[in-house]
Amino acid sequence: MIAVSIWRIFDYDNDNEEASVSELEQRSTRLPKLKRRCTTLIPIITDQQPMHRRDLLSLLHRHRTPFMEEAAHVNRALDFIERHENCFDCDLWPGHVTGSAWVVSPDRERILLLHHRKHDQWFQPGGHADGDADILRVALRETSEETGLDPSHVRLVNSAVFDVDIHVIPVSERGPRHEHVDIRFLVEMDDDLEIPGNDESHEILWVPLTQVSRFNNNLSTHRMVEKTRRLRNPANVA
């Protein structure tokens, strides 16, 4: 089994700023080859069974959401993954699959957010797959690496997909404009632990659910906050 550490990039939820995968594919053929650094692979132990592309497709087919914008993301993700065997490769410039974790406290009252050093934004833990087809494993190890906590402190609430988002990553020295197909899983951690973090983050905070929008007001973050509220109050779910 393998593991990587990588960065999270700012989520763009404005549909007007998004381009289709096919448009991005056309653009990528016209862009000069840019230098791109993928991280070094390091060993890690996990009790999750290896996933393959078909397993992620199965997870997405089973995923249900009441949010129309997310349903559109799911359909686009299915199409993209079916058409790109190397969808987990960080050098696939039309876009690639990433994994992240929505980390909640045991009482579901607080959310763990990291202030990203390079991008000066608050995010949930997550990152590139770098060729690892087990996107759940990617999300779990990114949570462990970015918090600096042993994997034993990272508890998966449900192996089903929690949320799906597709967002545009602007052109940079690391590569051309492309899309991240981000697959999110629900994770629980004790909020009384000291969290050392790593060099990718300025700060790590447990943020009250009612205040998350002050740190990140992206549409996808609002959606995950709402899903968390529904977990706390299932009787109020329509």
VOVO-367367 format. One record per residue: residue number from 1; x, y, z of N, C-alpha, C, O in turn. Coordinates in steps of 0.05 Angstrom, whole numbers, plus 5000, padded with zeros to 4 digits. Layout:
% VOVO-367367
  seq   nxx   nyy   nzz  caxx  cayy  cazz   cxx   cyy   czz   oxx   oyy   ozz
  NUM     X     Y     Z     X     Y     Z     X     Y     Z     X     Y     Z
...
//
This chain:
% VOVO-367367
  seq   nxx   nyy   nzz  caxx  cayy  cazz   cxx   cyy   czz   oxx   oyy   ozz
    1  5017  4976  5000  5000  5000  5000  5017  5025  5000  5040  5025  5010
    2  5007  5047  4988  5023  5071  4985  5009  5095  4996  4985  5094  5000
    3  5024  5116  5000  5012  5141  5010  5027  5165  4999  5050  5162  4992
    4  5013  5187  4998  5026  5212  4989  5017  5235  5006  4996  5233  5020
    5  5032  5257  5006  5022  5282  5017  5021  5302  4994  5040  5303  4978
    6  5001  5318  4993  4997  5336  4971  4982  5360  4981  4975  5361  5004
    7  4975  5379  4964  4961  5404  4973  4932  5404  4965  4924  5389  4947
    8  4917  5421  4979  4889  5426  4971  4889  5453  4957  4904  5471  4963
    9  4872  5455  4937  4870  5480  4921  4842  5492  4926  4823  5478  4933
   10  4840  5518  4923  4816  5533  4928  4792  5523  4911  4795  5518  4887
   11  4769  5519  4924  4745  5510  4911  4732  5533  4897  4726  5554  4909
   12  4726  5530  4871  4710  5549  4856  4682  5538  4852  4679  5517  4838
   13  4662  5550  4864  4635  5540  4862  4618  5556  4842  4595  5550  4838
   14  4629  5578  4831  4614  5594  4812  4613  5580  4785  4633  5576  4772
   15  4589  5573  4777  4586  5558  4752  4596  5574  4728  4605  5562  4708
   16  4595  5600  4730  4605  5616  4708  4635  5614  4704  4645  5621  4683
   17  4649  5605  4724  4678  5603  4723  4687  5575  4717  4711  5569  4714
   18  4668  5557  4714  4675  5529  4709  4674  5524  4678  4659  5536  4664
   19  4691  5506  4669  4691  5497  4642  4686  5467  4641  4692  5453  4660
   20  4674  5458  4619  4669  5429  4617  4695  5414  4614  4715  5425  4606
   21  4694  5388  4620  4718  5372  4618  4727  5371  4589  4751  5373  4584
   22  4708  5370  4569  4716  5369  4541  4730  5395  4533  4749  5394  4518
   23  4720  5418  4543  4733  5443  4537  4761  5444  4548  4780  5454  4536
   24  4764  5434  4573  4791  5433  4585  4810  5415  4570  4833  5420  4568
   25  4799  5393  4560  4816  5375  4545  4827  5389  4520  4850  5385  4513
   26  4809  5404  4506  4818  5418  4483  4839  5439  4490  4859  5442  4475
   27  4835  5453  4512  4854  5474  4520  4881  5462  4527  4902  5473  4521
   28  4880  5439  4541  4905  5428  4551  4923  5420  4528  4948  5419  4531
   29  4912  5413  4504  4929  5405  4482  4943  5429  4470  4963  5426  4456
   30  4933  5454  4476  4945  5478  4465  4964  5491  4484  4979  5510  4476
   31  4965  5482  4509  4982  5495  4529  5010  5483  4528  5013  5459  4523
   32  5030  5500  4533  5058  5489  4534  5060  5470  4558  5046  5473  4578
   33  5078  5452  4556  5083  5433  4578  5095  5448  4601  5116  5460  4598
   34  5082  5446  4624  5092  5460  4648  5103  5441  4668  5095  5417  4669
   35  5121  5450  4684  5133  5433  4704  5112  5426  4725  5097  5444  4734
   36  5112  5402  4734  5092  5393  4754  5105  5374  4773  5117  5354  4765
   37  5104  5380  4799  5116  5363  4819  5095  5346  4833  5076  5357  4845
   38  5098  5320  4832  5081  5302  4847  5098  5293  4871  5122  5292  4870
   39  5084  5287  4893  5099  5281  4917  5110  5253  4918  5101  5236  4902
   40  5129  5249  4935  5141  5223  4938  5122  5204  4953  5109  5212  4972
   41  5122  5179  4944  5105  5159  4957  5118  5148  4981  5142  5142  4981
   42  5103  5145  5003  5113  5134  5028  5094  5112  5038  5070  5114  5032
   43  5103  5092  5052  5086  5070  5061  5067  5079  5084  5075  5095  5100
   44  5044  5068  5084  5025  5072  5106  5008  5047  5108  5004  5033  5088
   45  4997  5041  5131  4980  5018  5136  4952  5026  5139  4946  5045  5153
   46  4934  5012  5126  4905  5018  5129  4890  4991  5126  4899  4973  5113
   47  4867  4990  5140  4852  4965  5139  4831  4966  5117  4814  4948  5115
   48  4831  4987  5101  4811  4989  5079  4820  4971  5056  4844  4970  5050
   49  4801  4958  5043  4807  4942  5019  4813  4960  4995  4801  4981  4992
   50  4833  4952  4978  4839  4968  4955  4815  4973  4937  4799  4955  4932
   51  4813  4997  4927  4792  5003  4908  4804  5005  4880  4828  5010  4877
   52  4787  5002  4860  4795  5006  4832  4775  5026  4820  4756  5034  4833
   53  4779  5034  4796  4762  5053  4784  4733  5044  4784  4715  5061  4789
   54  4728  5019  4780  4700  5009  4780  4687  5012  4808  4663  5015  4810
   55  4704  5011  4829  4693  5013  4856  4684  5042  4861  4663  5046  4874
   56  4699  5061  4852  4691  5089  4855  4666  5095  4838  4648  5109  4848
   57  4665  5083  4815  4640  5087  4798  4616  5075  4813  4594  5087  4813
   58  4620  5052  4826  4598  5040  4841  4590  5058  4864  4566  5061  4869
   59  4609  5069  4879  4603  5088  4901  4587  5111  4891  4567  5120  4903
   60  4595  5122  4868  4581  5146  4857  4553  5139  4848  4534  5155  4851
   61  4550  5115  4836  4523  5107  4827  4504  5104  4850  4480  5108  4848
   62  4515  5096  4874  4498  5092  4897  4493  5118  4912  4475  5120  4929
   63  4508  5139  4906  4506  5164  4921  4480  5178  4914  4474  5181  4890
   64  4466  5187  4934  4441  5203  4930  4443  5229  4944  4454  5231  4966
   65  4434  5250  4931  4435  5277  4943  4410  5293  4936  4399  5290  4914
   66  4400  5308  4955  4377  5326  4950  4385  5352  4937  4368  5369  4931
   67  4412  5357  4933  4422  5382  4923  4426  5380  4893  4441  5363  4884
   68  4413  5397  4878  4413  5395  4849  4441  5400  4838  4450  5386  4820
   69  4456  5419  4849  4483  5425  4839  4501  5401  4843  4519  5396  4827
   70  4498  5387  4866  4515  5364  4871  4507  5341  4852  4525  5326  4843
   71  4481  5337  4847  4473  5316  4829  4486  5320  4801  4493  5301  4788
   72  4488  5346  4793  4501  5351  4767  4531  5344  4769  4542  5334  4750
   73  4544  5350  4792  4572  5342  4795  4575  5312  4794  4594  5302  4782
   74  4557  5297  4806  4559  5268  4806  4557  5258  4777  4573  5240  4769
   75  4538  5268  4761  4536  5259  4734  4561  5265  4718  4570  5248  4702
   76  4572  5288  4721  4596  5296  4707  4620  5279  4716  4637  5271  4700
   77  4621  5273  4742  4643  5256  4753  4641  5228  4741  4662  5217  4733
   78  4618  5217  4740  4614  5190  4728  4624  5190  4699  4639  5171  4691
   79  4616  5210  4684  4625  5211  4656  4655  5213  4654  4668  5200  4637
   80  4667  5231  4670  4696  5235  4669  4711  5210  4677  4730  5202  4663
   81  4703  5197  4698  4718  5173  4708  4715  5150  4688  4734  5135  4683
   82  4691  5147  4676  4687  5126  4656  4705  5130  4631  4713  5111  4619
   83  4710  5156  4624  4725  5162  4600  4755  5163  4604  4770  5164  4585
   84  4764  5165  4629  4793  5168  4634  4802  5146  4654  4798  5148  4678
   85  4816  5126  4642  4826  5105  4659  4847  5115  4679  4849  5104  4701
   86  4861  5136  4671  4881  5148  4689  4871  5172  4704  4886  5192  4708
   87  4845  5172  4712  4833  5195  4725  4845  5201  4752  4840  5223  4762
   88  4860  5183  4764  4873  5188  4790  4901  5200  4787  4914  5205  4807
   89  4910  5204  4763  4936  5214  4757  4937  5244  4760  4921  5258  4746
   90  4954  5255  4776  4955  5284  4780  4965  5299  4756  4964  5324  4755
   91  4976  5285  4736  4986  5298  4712  4965  5296  4689  4972  5302  4666
   92  4941  5287  4695  4920  5287  4675  4908  5315  4675  4892  5322  4693
   93  4915  5332  4656  4908  5360  4658  4880  5368  4652  4871  5389  4662
   94  4864  5353  4637  4836  5361  4636  4823  5361  4664  4804  5376  4669
   95  4835  5345  4682  4824  5343  4709  4833  5316  4721  4843  5299  4707
   96  4829  5313  4747  4835  5288  4760  4819  5286  4786  4809  5306  4797
   97  4817  5262  4795  4802  5256  4820  4819  5262  4844  4842  5255  4845
   98  4807  5276  4863  4820  5281  4889  4802  5270  4911  4778  5265  4907
   99  4813  5268  4935  4797  5258  4957  4800  5276  4981  4822  5286  4987
  100  4779  5280  4996  4780  5297  5020  4761  5286  5041  4745  5269  5036
  101  4764  5297  5066  4749  5287  5089  4735  5311  5102  4748  5331  5108
  102  4709  5308  5107  4694  5328  5123  4696  5317  5151  4682  5298  5158
  103  4712  5331  5168  4718  5320  5194  4700  5333  5215  4700  5358  5218
  104  4685  5317  5229  4666  5327  5249  4674  5317  5277  4688  5297  5280
  105  4667  5333  5297  4671  5324  5325  4650  5303  5332  4630  5300  5318
  106  4654  5287  5353  4635  5266  5360  4607  5276  5363  4588  5261  5358
  107  4603  5300  5373  4576  5310  5377  4565  5325  5352  4542  5335  5352
  108  4581  5325  5331  4573  5338  5305  4569  5368  5308  4556  5381  5292
  109  4581  5380  5329  4577  5409  5333  4600  5425  5321  4597  5449  5317
  110  4623  5412  5315  4646  5427  5305  4658  5413  5281  4656  5389  5278
  111  4671  5430  5264  4683  5420  5239  4713  5428  5240  4720  5450  5248
  112  4730  5409  5231  4758  5415  5231  4766  5428  5204  4761  5416  5183
  113  4777  5452  5205  4786  5466  5181  4816  5473  5184  4826  5478  5206
  114  4830  5473  5161  4858  5479  5160  4862  5504  5143  4850  5507  5122
  115  4879  5522  5153  4885  5546  5138  4910  5540  5121  4932  5537  5131
  116  4905  5539  5095  4926  5530  5076  4947  5552  5073  4941  5575  5067
  117  4972  5544  5076  4994  5563  5075  4997  5576  5048  4999  5601  5046
  118  4997  5561  5027  5002  5571  5000  4979  5588  4990  4984  5609  4976
  119  4955  5580  4995  4932  5592  4983  4916  5611  5001  4896  5623  4992
  120  4925  5613  5026  4912  5631  5045  4882  5627  5046  4867  5647  5046
  121  4873  5603  5047  4845  5596  5048  4841  5573  5069  4859  5558  5075
  122  4817  5572  5079  4809  5550  5098  4796  5528  5083  4777  5532  5067
  123  4805  5503  5087  4794  5480  5074  4791  5456  5094  4801  5457  5116
  124  4776  5436  5085  4777  5410  5098  4802  5395  5089  4812  5402  5068
  125  4812  5376  5104  4835  5360  5095  4829  5346  5069  4807  5336  5064
  126  4850  5344  5052  4846  5329  5027  4869  5334  5008  4886  5351  5013
  127  4869  5320  4986  4891  5323  4966  4889  5305  4943  4869  5290  4939
  128  4909  5306  4926  4910  5290  4901  4913  5260  4908  4923  5252  4929
  129  4905  5243  4889  4908  5214  4891  4935  5205  4882  4945  5185  4892
  130  4947  5220  4864  4973  5212  4852  4974  5183  4843  4993  5168  4849
  131  4953  5175  4829  4952  5148  4818  4940  5127  4836  4935  5105  4826
  132  4934  5133  4860  4921  5114  4879  4891  5113  4873  4877  5133  4877
  133  4882  5090  4864  4853  5088  4857  4835  5085  4881  4811  5086  4878
  134  4846  5081  4905  4830  5079  4929  4826  5107  4940  4841  5116  4958
  135  4806  5121  4931  4802  5149  4938  4794  5152  4968  4799  5173  4980
  136  4782  5132  4979  4776  5132  5008  4802  5132  5023  4805  5147  5043
  137  4820  5115  5015  4846  5114  5029  4861  5140  5026  4874  5149  5045
  138  4859  5153  5003  4871  5179  4998  4860  5199  5019  4876  5213  5031
  139  4834  5200  5022  4822  5219  5040  4830  5214  5069  4836  5233  5084
  140  4832  5189  5077  4839  5183  5104  4868  5190  5110  4875  5201  5131
  141  4886  5183  5092  4914  5189  5097  4920  5218  5095  4937  5229  5110
  142  4906  5233  5077  4910  5262  5076  4902  5275  5103  4914  5294  5112
  143  4881  5264  5115  4871  5274  5141  4893  5269  5162  4898  5287  5178
  144  4904  5246  5162  4925  5239  5181  4950  5256  5177  4961  5267  5196
  145  4958  5259  5152  4983  5274  5146  4979  5304  5152  4997  5316  5163
  146  4956  5315  5144  4953  5344  5147  4947  5352  5175  4952  5375  5183
  147  4936  5334  5191  4932  5341  5219  4956  5333  5236  4960  5343  5258
  148  4973  5315  5226  4996  5306  5241  4989  5285  5262  5005  5279  5279
  149  4965  5274  5260  4956  5254  5279  4959  5226  5268  4958  5222  5244
  150  4963  5207  5286  4964  5179  5279  4938  5171  5266  4917  5180  5274
  151  4939  5154  5245  4914  5145  5232  4893  5133  5251  4869  5133  5244
  152  4902  5123  5274  4883  5111  5293  4863  5132  5304  4842  5125  5314
  153  4870  5158  5302  4853  5179  5312  4832  5188  5291  4814  5203  5296
  154  4836  5178  5266  4818  5186  5244  4798  5164  5240  4804  5142  5230
  155  4773  5169  5248  4752  5148  5247  4732  5153  5224  4719  5174  5223
  156  4731  5134  5207  4712  5136  5184  4684  5131  5195  4678  5111  5206
  157  4666  5151  5190  4638  5148  5199  4623  5129  5180  4607  5113  5189
  158  4627  5132  5154  4613  5117  5135  4630  5114  5110  4641  5134  5101
  159  4631  5091  5099  4648  5087  5075  4634  5097  5049  4646  5097  5028
  160  4609  5105  5052  4594  5116  5029  4604  5145  5024  4615  5158  5042
  161  4601  5154  5000  4609  5181  4993  4591  5201  5008  4567  5197  5010
  162  4604  5221  5020  4589  5242  5034  4581  5265  5016  4560  5276  5019
  163  4599  5272  4998  4594  5295  4981  4612  5293  4956  4634  5281  4957
  164  4603  5305  4935  4619  5306  4910  4619  5335  4900  4598  5348  4899
  165  4642  5344  4892  4644  5371  4881  4665  5372  4859  4685  5358  4860
  166  4659  5387  4838  4678  5392  4816  4684  5422  4815  4665  5438  4813
  167  4709  5429  4817  4716  5457  4816  4741  5462  4799  4757  5444  4795
  168  4743  5486  4789  4764  5493  4771  4789  5503  4786  4787  5518  4805
  169  4812  5494  4777  4838  5502  4788  4851  5520  4767  4856  5512  4745
  170  4857  5545  4774  4869  5564  4754  4896  5555  4745  4910  5539  4759
  171  4905  5565  4722  4932  5560  4713  4952  5571  4733  4948  5592  4745
  172  4974  5556  4736  4995  5564  4754  5021  5552  4745  5022  5539  4724
  173  5043  5557  4760  5069  5546  4753  5068  5515  4755  5086  5502  4744
  174  5048  5504  4768  5047  5475  4772  5032  5462  4749  5032  5437  4746
  175  5018  5477  4732  5003  5465  4711  4982  5483  4699  4977  5505  4709
  176  4968  5474  4677  4948  5490  4664  4922  5489  4680  4919  5474  4699
  177  4903  5506  4672  4876  5506  4683  4864  5478  4680  4865  5466  4659
  178  4852  5468  4702  4841  5441  4701  4820  5439  4722  4814  5458  4737
  179  4808  5415  4724  4787  5411  4744  4795  5390  4765  4810  5371  4759
  180  4785  5393  4789  4787  5373  4810  4760  5360  4814  4740  5374  4819
  181  4759  5334  4811  4735  5319  4817  4738  5309  4845  4751  5288  4850
  182  4728  5323  4865  4734  5318  4893  4712  5300  4905  4689  5307  4905
  183  4721  5277  4916  4703  5258  4928  4708  5260  4959  4730  5256  4968
  184  4686  5267  4973  4689  5273  5002  4676  5250  5018  4656  5238  5011
  185  4689  5244  5041  4679  5224  5060  4676  5236  5087  4690  5255  5094
  186  4657  5226  5103  4652  5236  5130  4670  5222  5150  4670  5197  5152
  187  4685  5238  5165  4705  5227  5184  4700  5241  5211  4692  5264  5213
  188  4706  5226  5232  4703  5236  5259  4730  5235  5274  4745  5217  5271
  189  4735  5257  5289  4758  5258  5306  4751  5270  5333  4733  5287  5334
  190  4765  5262  5354  4760  5274  5380  4770  5303  5380  4793  5309  5372
  191  4753  5322  5388  4760  5350  5387  4775  5360  5411  4780  5384  5415
  192  4783  5341  5429  4800  5349  5452  4829  5341  5448  4845  5345  5466
  193  4836  5331  5424  4863  5323  5419  4880  5348  5411  4869  5366  5398
  194  4905  5348  5418  4923  5368  5408  4931  5361  5379  4939  5338  5374
  195  4927  5379  5360  4932  5374  5332  4957  5388  5323  4956  5413  5320
  196  4979  5374  5318  5004  5387  5311  5004  5399  5283  5018  5419  5278
  197  4989  5387  5264  4989  5397  5237  5015  5390  5222  5030  5373  5232
  198  5019  5402  5199  5044  5399  5184  5051  5426  5171  5038  5446  5176
  199  5071  5426  5154  5081  5451  5143  5063  5462  5121  5069  5484  5110
  200  5041  5449  5114  5024  5459  5093  5003  5479  5104  4991  5493  5089
  201  5000  5480  5130  4979  5496  5142  4990  5516  5162  5008  5510  5177
  202  4979  5540  5161  4985  5561  5181  4972  5554  5208  4984  5558  5229
  203  4948  5544  5206  4932  5540  5230  4911  5518  5226  4902  5514  5203
  204  4903  5505  5247  4882  5485  5246  4863  5491  5269  4871  5496  5292
  205  4837  5493  5262  4817  5500  5282  4793  5482  5281  4785  5471  5260
  206  4781  5477  5305  4755  5466  5307  4735  5489  5306  4734  5506  5324
  207  4719  5490  5285  4701  5513  5281  4672  5504  5287  4663  5484  5277
  208  4658  5519  5303  4629  5512  5308  4614  5511  5282  4619  5528  5264
  209  4596  5493  5279  4582  5489  5254  4569  5514  5245  4568  5520  5221
  210  4558  5530  5264  4544  5555  5257  4563  5577  5247  4554  5597  5236
  211  4589  5573  5250  4608  5594  5242  4626  5586  5218  4644  5601  5211
  212  4621  5562  5207  4638  5553  5185  4639  5572  5161  4659  5576  5149
  213  4616  5585  5155  4614  5603  5132  4633  5627  5135  4639  5640  5115
  214  4640  5634  5160  4659  5656  5164  4687  5649  5155  4703  5667  5148
  215  4693  5623  5153  4720  5614  5145  4720  5605  5116  4740  5609  5102
  216  4698  5594  5106  4696  5585  5079  4667  5586  5071  4650  5571  5081
  217  4660  5604  5052  4632  5608  5044  4627  5597  5017  4607  5605  5004
  218  4643  5578  5007  4637  5565  4982  4611  5549  4983  4603  5540  5005
  219  4599  5546  4961  4573  5532  4959  4576  5503  4969  4558  5493  4983
  220  4598  5490  4961  4601  5462  4969  4605  5460  5000  4596  5440  5012
  221  4618  5479  5012  4621  5479  5041  4594  5483  5055  4588  5470  5074
  222  4579  5502  5044  4552  5506  5055  4535  5480  5053  4520  5474  5071
  223  4538  5466  5031  4523  5441  5028  4531  5420  5049  4514  5407  5060
  224  4557  5418  5054  4566  5398  5074  4558  5407  5103  4552  5390  5119
  225  4557  5433  5108  4547  5442  5133  4517  5434  5136  4509  5425  5157
  226  4502  5438  5115  4474  5431  5116  4470  5401  5120  4452  5392  5135
  227  4486  5385  5107  4485  5356  5111  4491  5349  5140  4478  5331  5151
  228  4510  5362  5152  4517  5357  5179  4494  5364  5198  4488  5349  5217
  229  4481  5386  5192  4457  5394  5208  4436  5372  5207  4423  5366  5227
  230  4432  5361  5183  4412  5340  5180  4419  5314  5194  4402  5299  5203
  231  4446  5309  5196  4454  5286  5212  4448  5290  5241  4440  5271  5255
  232  4450  5315  5251  4444  5321  5279  4414  5321  5284  4405  5314  5306
  233  4399  5328  5264  4370  5330  5267  4355  5315  5245  4342  5328  5229
  234  4357  5289  5245  4345  5274  5223  4315  5277  5220  4304  5274  5199
  235  4302  5285  5242  4273  5289  5240  4265  5313  5224  4242  5315  5214
  236  4285  5331  5220  4279  5355  5205  4285  5353  5176  4281  5372  5160
  237  4295  5330  5168  4302  5325  5140  4276  5322  5124  4259  5305  5131
  238  4274  5337  5102  4249  5336  5086  4248  5309  5071  4229  5305  5056
//
